[in-house]
């Protein structure tokens, strides 16, 4: 049993590699939803991604798809389209706590068994100075990042605290992934091998 990761995200691939889980990648081509409640949007987008690659899965593969967004007062923030949007998002996040929502879908194409969950991690931003914000925007790390920041990169300079699964903020809720693998007979060997790392 191995994983077919429906994602072009290098962060998600790096996490699976770190866990020593066998996987391969197919980048799905989907038009993601960006309006609705954050949990619904994240799960909907993860379902779209899994559906886009499921026919290419082998019999011994589980399709894993994720979507990550930032929840600010019930409004989903995805990836900023440009530096102006990144500026707006990061200015709104400055000095306050927000939730990072990770939608995860795990499906076995042969049996049709599917699990999906929305995972939340609280992230607190410090009241960072304008010059830090400008340097961050100039560096371009905001591009392609939910909420306009990467906690595993230089975006960590804006963060003062976190409550929950750090890897969920990076892009893949590891604890939930392992829990879902453990729930299904035949999948739990993958969970055991990852937990032993």
C-alpha positions as CSV (number, residue, x, y, z in Angstrom):
1,X,0.0,0.0,0.0
2,X,1.3,3.5,-0.9
3,X,0.0,7.0,-1.4
4,X,-0.9,8.9,-4.6
5,X,-0.5,12.5,-3.5
6,X,-2.9,14.8,-5.5
7,X,-0.7,17.9,-5.0
8,X,2.1,19.8,-6.6
9,X,3.1,21.2,-3.2
10,X,6.7,20.6,-2.3
11,X,5.9,21.0,1.3
12,X,3.4,18.1,1.3
13,X,5.9,15.9,-0.5
14,X,8.6,16.9,2.0
15,X,6.4,15.9,4.9
16,X,5.6,12.5,3.4
17,X,9.3,12.0,2.7
18,X,10.1,12.9,6.3
19,X,7.5,10.3,7.5
20,X,9.1,7.7,5.2
21,X,5.7,7.0,3.6
22,X,5.9,5.6,0.0
23,X,4.2,8.0,-2.4
24,X,4.1,9.4,-5.9
25,X,2.7,12.7,-7.1
26,X,0.2,13.7,-9.7
27,X,-0.6,17.4,-9.7
28,X,-4.4,17.9,-10.2
29,X,-5.8,20.5,-12.5
30,X,-8.8,21.9,-10.8
31,X,-10.5,25.3,-10.3
32,X,-10.6,25.7,-6.6
33,X,-13.6,27.2,-4.7
34,X,-12.8,30.3,-2.8
35,X,-16.2,31.3,-1.2
36,X,-18.1,29.7,1.6
37,X,-17.4,28.6,5.1
38,X,-13.7,27.8,5.6
39,X,-14.2,24.2,6.5
40,X,-16.5,23.6,3.6
41,X,-14.2,25.3,1.1
42,X,-11.1,23.4,2.3
43,X,-13.0,20.0,2.1
44,X,-14.6,20.8,-1.2
45,X,-11.2,21.7,-2.8
46,X,-9.6,18.6,-1.3
47,X,-12.4,16.5,-2.8
48,X,-11.9,18.2,-6.2
49,X,-8.2,17.4,-6.2
50,X,-8.7,13.7,-5.2
51,X,-11.4,13.4,-7.9
52,X,-9.1,14.8,-10.5
53,X,-6.5,12.0,-10.1
54,X,-8.4,9.0,-8.8
55,X,-8.7,7.3,-12.2
56,X,-4.9,7.3,-12.4
57,X,-4.4,5.6,-9.1
58,X,-3.1,2.0,-8.9
59,X,-4.9,-0.7,-7.0
60,X,-2.5,-0.6,-4.1
61,X,-2.6,3.2,-3.7
62,X,-4.6,5.5,-1.5
63,X,-5.3,9.0,-3.0
64,X,-4.4,11.8,-0.6
65,X,-5.6,15.3,-1.2
66,X,-5.4,18.4,0.9
67,X,-6.3,22.0,0.8
68,X,-5.1,24.7,3.2
69,X,-6.6,28.1,3.9
70,X,-6.7,30.8,6.5
71,X,-9.9,31.6,8.4
72,X,-10.3,35.2,9.5
73,X,-13.6,35.8,11.2
74,X,-15.2,33.1,9.1
75,X,-13.8,34.4,5.8
76,X,-11.5,32.0,3.9
77,X,-8.2,33.4,2.7
78,X,-6.5,31.3,0.1
79,X,-3.5,32.2,-1.9
80,X,-3.1,35.9,-2.8
81,X,-3.3,36.7,-6.5
82,X,-0.7,39.5,-6.2
83,X,1.5,41.4,-3.8
84,X,-1.4,43.9,-3.1
85,X,-3.6,41.0,-1.9
86,X,-0.7,39.6,0.1
87,X,-0.3,43.0,1.8
88,X,-4.0,43.2,2.6
89,X,-4.0,39.7,4.1
90,X,-0.9,40.1,6.2
91,X,-2.0,43.5,7.5
92,X,-5.3,42.0,8.6
93,X,-3.5,39.1,10.3
94,X,-0.9,41.3,12.1
95,X,-1.3,41.3,15.9
96,X,-4.1,38.8,16.1
97,X,-4.9,35.1,16.1
98,X,-6.4,33.2,13.1
99,X,-7.1,29.6,12.3
100,X,-5.4,27.7,9.6
101,X,-7.9,25.1,8.1
102,X,-6.6,22.0,6.5
103,X,-9.0,19.9,4.5
104,X,-7.8,16.3,4.1
105,X,-9.3,13.6,1.9
106,X,-8.1,10.0,1.8
107,X,-9.7,7.6,-0.6
108,X,-9.1,4.0,-1.8
109,X,-10.3,3.9,-5.4
110,X,-10.7,0.2,-5.5
111,X,-13.0,-0.2,-2.5
112,X,-14.5,3.3,-2.6
113,X,-13.7,3.8,1.1
114,X,-13.2,7.5,1.8
115,X,-12.4,9.6,4.9
116,X,-12.4,13.4,5.1
117,X,-11.8,15.8,7.9
118,X,-11.2,19.5,8.4
119,X,-8.3,20.3,10.9
120,X,-7.8,23.6,12.6
121,X,-4.6,25.1,14.0
122,X,-4.5,28.4,15.8
123,X,-1.7,30.8,14.8
124,X,-1.0,34.0,16.6
125,X,0.8,36.8,14.7
126,X,2.8,39.4,16.6
127,X,2.4,43.1,15.9
128,X,5.4,43.1,13.5
129,X,6.7,46.4,12.2
130,X,6.0,47.8,8.7
131,X,9.6,47.3,7.5
132,X,9.4,43.5,8.3
133,X,6.2,43.3,6.3
134,X,7.7,45.2,3.4
135,X,10.9,43.0,3.4
136,X,8.6,39.9,3.4
137,X,6.6,41.1,0.5
138,X,9.7,42.1,-1.4
139,X,11.1,38.6,-0.9
140,X,8.2,36.9,-2.7
141,X,7.7,34.1,-0.2
142,X,4.0,35.1,0.1
143,X,3.4,33.8,-3.5
144,X,1.4,30.6,-3.6
145,X,0.8,30.5,0.2
146,X,-2.5,30.4,2.0
147,X,-3.0,33.7,3.9
148,X,0.2,35.0,2.2
149,X,2.8,33.5,4.5
150,X,4.9,30.3,5.0
151,X,5.4,29.5,8.6
152,X,8.3,27.1,7.7
153,X,10.1,29.9,6.0
154,X,10.9,33.5,6.8
155,X,7.2,34.0,7.6
156,X,8.1,32.5,11.0
157,X,9.3,36.0,11.9
158,X,5.7,37.2,12.0
159,X,4.4,34.4,14.3
160,X,4.4,34.6,18.1
161,X,2.6,31.3,18.9
162,X,0.8,28.3,17.6
163,X,-1.8,25.9,19.0
164,X,-2.3,22.6,17.3
165,X,-0.7,20.7,14.5
166,X,2.3,22.7,13.1
167,X,2.4,20.5,10.0
168,X,-1.2,21.5,9.2
169,X,0.0,25.1,8.8
170,X,2.8,23.9,6.5
171,X,0.2,22.0,4.4
172,X,-0.5,18.5,5.6
173,X,-2.1,17.6,9.0
174,X,0.1,14.7,9.9
175,X,-1.7,13.7,13.1
176,X,-5.1,13.5,11.3
177,X,-3.5,11.6,8.4
178,X,-2.1,9.0,10.7
179,X,-5.4,8.7,12.6
180,X,-7.3,8.1,9.3
181,X,-4.8,5.5,8.2
182,X,-5.2,3.7,11.6
183,X,-9.0,3.6,11.2
184,X,-9.0,1.3,8.2
185,X,-7.8,-2.3,8.2
186,X,-5.1,-2.7,5.5
187,X,-4.2,1.0,5.8
188,X,-2.8,0.9,9.3
189,X,0.5,-0.7,8.2
190,X,1.3,2.7,6.6
191,X,0.5,4.5,9.8
192,X,2.6,2.1,11.9
193,X,5.6,2.6,9.6
194,X,5.3,6.4,9.7
195,X,4.8,6.5,13.5
196,X,8.1,4.5,13.8
197,X,10.1,7.2,12.1
